[in-house]
C-alpha cells in the first residue's frame, strides 16, 4: 500500500512515493510448529522525493496481533466478549537525527532494505472470521517533527502454514465402511484427509443393498466447520465459546433407471460426488489451532434407505477432513483466491509438490 497521506501544508507533498515492498507478500511455513524451518522475510522501504524534505526520523515496524471475540446471550441482553493481544513486534530505524532534532533529505530516490528471520513456530494468520483473527501488519512512518503531519505507508503480511510434503494427511485415503445387517453394505471414501482450500472433495460411495426390494433414496453430504475460542484472561467469566456452521451441502438421488453394477460379486451402486469448498475465507477457513483459536472440519453423510414396506431408514457416517491453504492458490486482500479459474492447474502443481516419497 502506498502513502496514506501525500499532500497538505508544508512539504509533505514532496514525497511522491513512500511504499513498503516485499520480495514475497506471503510467508510460507511448511510443517507443524515443531517441524517447520525458519523463513527469511526481506524487502525494502522506498521513498521518492521531488524536493528536499525535513524529517525527524524514518521508521518501520512489523506487528502480529490476535483477537478473540464472540457474543453471549444472557436472558434479554446480548453481551460481547473479546480479548486483544499484540504478541509480536519488531522495528527498524532508517533515519534518526536524534531526540527533538530533524534532518533534511535532498530530492531523489531512497531505498532502505530490511530483513528478518521468521521462526518456524510463528502463529499462522487467521483471517475471515468476523470477530476473531490473527493478523500481521507492517507500518512505515516518516516523522515530520513538531506541528507537521506524519506520512505513513502500510502493508498487510500473510503467514500461512501448509503441510510438509511427507505429511501422512496427504499420503493416505480416508474411508468409513461397514455392514448394516440385513440392510446395506457400504463404503464411503475420500482420496486424502488433507484438502486444499478452494478446491473440491471427491467422495466415492459404494452401496450394496442386502435386503430384497430395498431402494436407495436421497444421499446428502455436508461439510461442517467447528470453531472453538478460549481466552487466557483469568478475569473473564465466559472464557470458552464453541460453535458450528454448515459450509456446504450436496444432495443427490440415484436416477430410477440406473442399473446396479457388480461390486465384489454383489449387485450395488458405485458413484462419486464432488463437494466444492468455498474460495473465500469468510465462508470457510483453514484448520488451525493457535492463540486460543481451534478450527476443525468434518464430512457428515446421510443415505436414506427406502424399505419394501415404504419405511425410511437412515444410514449416517462421518469422516474428519483437514483443510489447508496452498501457496499455489494465493489469496487477495479480500481473503479470496485470486484466480479461481486456474485452480485445476495449480492444484496439480501443489499435489505434485506434496506427493509422498
NORVEN-V183182 format. One record per residue. N is the residue number from 1. RES is the residue in one small letter. PHI is phi as a letter, one per 30 degrees, with the letter a starting at -180 (* if undefined). OMEGA is omega in degrees with one decimal (NA if undefined). D_FIRST is the distance of its C-alpha to the first C-alpha in Angstrom with 1 decimal. Layout:
BEGIN
n-><N:N>
res-><RES:RES>
phi-><PHI:PHI>
omega-><OMEGA:OMEGA>
d_first-><D_FIRST:D_FIRST>
END
This chain:
BEGIN
n-><1:2:3:4:5:6:7:8:9:10:11:12:13:14:15:16:17:18:19:20:21:22:23:24:25:26:27:28:29:30:31:32:33:34:35:36:37:38:39:40:41:42:43:44:45:46:47:48:49:50:51:52:53:54:55:56:57:58:59:60:61:62:63:64:65:66:67:68:69:70:71:72:73:74:75:76:77:78:79:80:81:82:83:84:85:86:87:88:89:90:91:92:93:94:95:96:97:98:99:100:101:102:103:104:105:106:107:108:109:110:111:112:113:114:115:116:117:118:119:120:121:122:123:124:125:126:127:128:129:130:131:132:133:134:135:136:137:138:139:140:141:142:143:144:145:146:147:148:149:150:151:152:153:154:155:156:157:158:159:160:161:162:163:164:165:166:167:168:169:170:171:172:173:174:175:176:177:178:179:180:181:182:183:184:185:186:187:188:189:190:191:192:193:194:195:196:197:198:199:200:201:202:203:204:205:206:207:208:209:210:211:212:213:214:215:216:217:218:219:220:221:222:223:224:225:226:227:228:229:230:231:232:233:234:235:236:237:238:239:240:241:242:243:244:245:246:247:248:249:250:251:252:253:254:255:256:257:258:259:260:261:262:263:264:265:266:267:268:269:270:271:272:273:274:275:276:277:278:279:280:281:282:283:284:285:286:287:288:289:290:291:292:293:294:295:296:297:298:299:300:301:302:303:304:305:306:307:308:309:310:311:312:313:314:315:316:317:318:319:320:321:322:323:324:325:326:327:328:329:330:331:332:333:334:335:336:337:338:339:340:341:342:343:344:345:346:347:348:349:350:351:352:353:354:355:356:357>
res-><x:x:x:x:x:x:x:x:x:x:x:x:x:x:x:x:x:x:x:x:x:x:x:x:x:x:x:x:x:x:x:x:x:x:x:x:x:x:x:x:x:x:x:x:x:x:x:x:x:x:x:x:x:x:x:x:x:x:x:x:x:x:x:x:x:x:x:x:x:x:x:x:x:x:x:x:x:x:x:x:x:x:x:x:x:x:x:x:x:x:x:x:x:x:x:x:x:x:x:x:x:x:x:x:x:x:x:x:x:x:x:x:x:x:x:x:x:x:x:x:x:x:x:x:x:x:x:x:x:x:x:x:x:x:x:x:x:x:x:x:x:x:x:x:x:x:x:x:x:x:x:x:x:x:x:x:x:x:x:x:x:x:x:x:x:x:x:x:x:x:x:x:x:x:x:x:x:x:x:x:x:x:x:x:x:x:x:x:x:x:x:x:x:x:x:x:x:x:x:x:x:x:x:x:x:x:x:x:x:x:x:x:x:x:x:x:x:x:x:x:x:x:x:x:x:x:x:x:x:x:x:x:x:x:x:x:x:x:x:x:x:x:x:x:x:x:x:x:x:x:x:x:x:x:x:x:x:x:x:x:x:x:x:x:x:x:x:x:x:x:x:x:x:x:x:x:x:x:x:x:x:x:x:x:x:x:x:x:x:x:x:x:x:x:x:x:x:x:x:x:x:x:x:x:x:x:x:x:x:x:x:x:x:x:x:x:x:x:x:x:x:x:x:x:x:x:x:x:x:x:x:x:x:x:x:x:x:x:x:x:x:x:x:x:x:x:x:x:x:x:x:x:x:x:x:x:x>
phi-><*:d:e:d:b:c:b:k:d:i:c:d:d:d:d:d:b:b:b:c:b:c:d:b:d:b:c:c:c:c:j:d:d:d:c:d:d:d:b:d:c:b:a:a:c:c:b:b:c:d:b:d:b:d:b:c:l:b:b:b:b:c:b:c:b:b:b:c:a:a:c:c:c:b:i:c:c:c:c:d:c:a:b:c:b:c:c:b:a:b:b:b:c:c:b:b:d:j:d:i:b:b:b:c:c:d:e:k:c:b:b:c:d:b:a:a:d:c:d:d:c:d:e:d:d:b:b:j:d:d:c:b:a:b:b:c:b:c:b:c:b:c:d:c:i:d:i:b:d:d:c:b:b:b:b:d:b:c:c:c:c:c:d:d:e:c:d:d:d:c:c:b:d:c:a:b:b:a:b:c:e:h:b:a:c:b:b:b:b:b:d:b:d:d:b:d:e:i:c:b:c:c:c:c:c:b:b:b:d:c:c:d:i:d:c:d:c:d:c:c:b:b:c:c:c:c:c:b:b:b:d:c:d:d:d:d:d:c:c:b:b:b:b:b:b:d:d:a:b:b:b:a:b:d:d:d:c:d:d:d:b:d:b:h:i:b:d:a:b:b:a:b:c:c:c:d:d:e:c:b:d:d:c:a:c:d:d:a:b:a:h:i:c:b:b:b:b:a:c:c:c:b:c:d:c:c:d:e:d:i:d:c:c:b:c:b:a:b:b:d:b:b:c:b:d:c:d:d:b:d:c:c:d:c:i:b:e:d:b:d:d:c:d:e:d:d:d:d:d:d:d:d:d:c:e:d:d>
omega-><-178.8:-172.6:169.2:176.5:-176.5:-173.7:179.3:-177.5:179.0:-172.7:180.0:-178.6:176.0:178.0:-177.2:179.1:175.2:-166.2:173.6:179.2:179.7:174.7:176.5:-178.8:-179.0:175.0:-176.1:175.9:-175.3:179.9:179.9:178.9:179.0:-173.8:-168.0:175.6:175.9:-178.3:178.5:171.4:-175.5:177.5:179.6:174.1:-172.9:179.3:177.8:-177.8:175.9:175.4:-178.7:-177.6:177.5:-176.2:174.7:178.4:174.3:-172.6:176.5:175.7:174.5:-179.9:171.6:-176.5:175.9:177.1:172.5:-179.0:174.6:178.5:176.9:178.8:176.5:-177.6:-177.8:-176.5:176.5:-176.2:178.2:177.1:178.3:175.3:-179.7:-176.3:166.7:-173.9:-178.6:175.3:173.9:-177.6:174.6:175.0:-176.9:176.9:-179.5:-178.5:-175.8:-176.1:176.9:178.6:178.6:179.6:180.0:176.3:177.6:175.8:-179.8:-178.7:-178.9:177.4:-178.6:-179.0:176.3:175.5:178.4:176.4:176.1:-177.4:-178.6:179.9:177.9:178.2:178.9:177.8:172.6:-175.7:179.3:177.7:-173.5:-173.7:-173.5:178.8:164.1:-172.3:178.7:-179.6:170.7:178.4:177.1:-176.3:166.1:178.2:-176.5:-178.3:-176.9:174.6:177.9:180.0:179.7:177.8:-176.3:169.0:-176.5:-179.6:175.0:180.0:179.3:175.4:177.5:176.1:-179.1:-174.9:171.9:-177.9:-178.4:-176.7:-179.2:-179.2:179.5:-170.3:-171.6:174.0:176.4:-180.0:170.5:-177.8:-176.9:176.5:171.5:-172.1:178.4:-179.6:-175.7:171.1:-172.6:172.4:177.5:-173.7:172.8:-173.5:180.0:175.5:-177.1:-177.8:179.4:178.8:178.0:178.5:-177.6:177.3:177.2:-177.2:178.6:178.6:168.1:-176.5:-179.4:177.2:178.7:-179.6:-179.7:179.9:177.4:178.1:176.9:179.3:-175.6:178.1:-177.3:173.9:-178.8:173.7:-179.5:176.3:177.4:-179.6:175.8:179.1:-178.9:177.9:175.8:178.2:-177.0:-174.6:-177.7:178.0:178.8:-173.5:-173.4:177.8:178.2:179.3:-179.3:176.4:176.0:-178.6:-178.4:179.7:177.2:177.4:-175.6:175.1:175.2:174.5:-178.4:-176.8:-179.5:-179.0:174.8:177.8:-178.3:175.7:-179.4:175.5:178.8:179.2:-179.4:-176.6:178.0:-179.6:-178.9:174.2:-179.2:179.5:-175.9:175.8:179.0:-178.8:-179.6:-178.0:175.1:-177.3:-179.6:177.1:-177.8:169.9:-176.2:172.3:-173.6:173.8:178.8:-179.9:178.9:-178.6:179.1:179.5:176.6:174.7:175.3:-177.9:175.3:178.0:177.7:-179.6:-178.2:-177.6:179.6:179.0:178.6:173.9:-177.2:173.1:-179.9:172.4:-179.2:179.6:-177.7:172.7:174.2:174.5:179.6:-179.5:179.2:-179.3:178.6:175.4:178.6:174.4:-173.4:179.9:177.3:-177.8:176.5:178.0:179.2:177.3:-169.3:-177.2:-175.8:-179.5:-178.8:-172.4:-175.5:-179.3:-178.2:178.9:177.6:177.0:-178.7:-179.8:175.9:179.4:-176.3:-178.7:180.0:-178.3:NA>
d_first-><0.0:3.8:6.8:8.2:11.5:12.6:16.2:19.3:22.4:23.1:21.1:17.5:17.1:18.1:14.6:13.5:10.5:8.9:6.4:7.1:8.7:11.1:14.4:14.3:11.7:14.8:17.5:20.9:23.9:27.1:30.0:30.9:30.0:33.3:32.9:29.3:28.7:26.0:22.8:21.0:17.3:16.5:13.7:13.0:11.4:11.5:12.9:14.7:17.4:19.7:22.2:23.0:21.1:22.9:21.0:22.4:20.1:16.8:15.9:13.7:14.6:14.4:16.1:17.8:19.1:21.7:23.2:26.5:27.7:30.3:33.0:36.7:39.5:42.3:45.1:44.0:40.7:37.3:35.8:32.2:31.9:28.8:27.8:24.6:24.2:21.8:23.3:21.2:19.7:19.3:18.4:18.3:19.6:19.2:21.0:23.6:26.4:28.2:28.8:28.9:28.5:26.0:25.4:24.9:22.5:23.9:22.1:20.5:17.8:17.1:15.9:16.3:16.9:17.0:18.5:20.0:22.5:21.7:25.2:26.6:27.4:23.9:23.5:21.6:19.0:20.7:18.7:20.2:22.9:23.0:24.1:23.6:20.8:19.8:16.1:14.2:11.2:10.0:9.8:10.5:12.9:15.0:18.2:19.9:23.2:25.6:25.3:21.9:18.6:16.1:12.7:9.7:6.3:5.5:5.6:8.2:11.2:14.2:17.7:20.4:24.1:26.0:29.7:31.6:33.4:36.7:36.0:39.1:37.0:36.4:39.9:42.2:42.8:43.3:46.3:48.6:52.1:55.3:58.5:59.5:63.3:65.1:61.8:59.1:57.8:54.0:51.2:47.5:45.0:41.5:40.6:38.5:37.5:33.9:31.9:28.5:26.2:26.1:29.3:32.9:35.8:39.1:42.0:45.5:48.4:52.1:54.5:58.3:60.5:63.5:65.3:67.1:65.8:62.4:59.6:55.8:54.0:50.3:47.9:44.8:41.9:39.3:36.1:35.7:32.9:34.2:31.9:33.2:31.6:33.4:32.7:33.9:34.7:38.5:38.6:37.2:40.0:38.1:36.6:36.5:35.3:35.9:35.1:35.3:33.9:35.0:32.3:34.4:38.0:40.2:43.7:46.2:50.0:52.2:53.8:57.5:58.6:56.7:59.4:59.4:58.9:60.4:58.4:60.4:63.7:62.9:61.8:58.3:54.9:51.9:48.6:44.8:42.3:38.5:36.2:32.6:29.9:27.0:23.7:21.6:21.5:22.4:25.7:26.4:24.9:26.0:29.0:28.0:29.8:27.6:27.4:30.1:28.6:31.0:30.5:33.1:34.2:37.6:39.4:42.4:45.1:47.9:50.7:53.3:56.8:59.5:62.9:66.1:67.1:63.7:62.5:58.8:57.6:54.1:52.9:49.8:47.7:44.4:42.2:39.3:36.2:33.1:29.7:27.1:23.7:23.9:21.3:22.7:21.5:17.7:16.0:13.1:10.9:14.2:16.2:18.1:19.4:17.6:20.8:23.7:26.2:25.9:26.9:30.4:29.7:26.9:29.2:32.0:29.9:29.0:32.6:33.8:31.7:33.0:36.5:39.0:41.1>
END
